[in-house]
C-alpha cells in the first residue's frame, strides 16, 4: 500500500523533485532497491556528494527500512548523517531544503531501526541528543514526532497555543480536563487530511453527545493556493476557505493556528491524530491517516 501510494505521488508531482530524488523514489516504489543504488552511484560520479544526493540517499535508507532490511537501512542512514554533518561545516542546515530533509530522514531511520530492535531507550536518547542540537531548525518537528512515537502515550498532553485561530475561539486543554479530546493536526495543502476529514466528521457526530471534544490545530507555511507566497494574513484567510470547503461537517470545531503546537506535538506528518484521555494524558499518538474503525475503537477506550 505504501509503495502504490508513493508511486502515484511521484507520477503526479515529478516536477517538484530533482531528477535523482525522483528516480530513486520511483525505484523504491517499484521495490527495485538495486536500481536506486545504481542511480545514486551514477549521480555521485557526476556531481559528487551534495545536498540533493544526500536527500536521495536518505530515501534509499527509508526504502531499506520499509523492506525490513534494518542493517542496510541503518548503515546508509548513518552514512547520510555523517556526510550531512560534513556539509554543515560550511553552510547552515536550512540554507536550502535538501540537506535538512536528508539529515532529518537519516536520524529518523536510525531511531526507528533501534526501536524495531527493541532498543527504545537508545532510540530516544539519539533523538533527544539531536533535538538539543537542531531544536531551532526545520527538522525539530520531525525529531519530536519520532520521540513522541516512542513514548508520548501515557504522558500529560502539552498545552496548545490558542491565541491565533480560524473560526470559533479554541478552548485551552486545561479547561477540558475530565473530557476526552481528539486533536486533528492538518494542513491546507494536505490531501491525506482531506481524506481523514469525513472520518473525523463521523466520529464527531457519534461522540460529541458523549463528551468528546475535538480541536484541529494547523499552522502557516508561507504560501497559499498553487504554492504562491502569501502573507500570514492572506494564508490564514486561505486556510479558512479550505477548512470551510473541505471540512463542512467540522465547522463547530476550533482551529488554533500556531507552529509552536506542531513543534510540541512533533506533527511533521499531516494528518497527525492525538487522543487525550479524561485525565489529560495522551492515550494515542498517530502520525498519518487512521481508518475509521481503528480510531473509533481508540475513542471508545477513553470514553
Buried (B, 14 or more C-beta within 10 A) or exposed (E): EEBEEBBEBBEEEBEEBBEBBBBBBBBBBBEBBEBBBBBBEEBBEEEEBBBBBBBBBBBBBBBBBBBEBBEBBBBBBBBBBEBBEEBBEEEEBEEEEBBBBBBBBBBBBBBBBBBBEEBBEBBBEBBEEBBEEBEEBBBBBBBBBBBBBBBBBEEEBBEBBBEBBBBEEBBEBEEBBEBBBBBBBBBBBBEBBBEBBBBBBBBBEBBEEEEBBBBBBBBBBEBBEEEEEBEEEBBBBBBBEBBEEBBEEBEEBBBBBBBBBBBBBBBBBBBBBBBBBBEBBBBBBBBEBBEBEEBBEBBEEBE
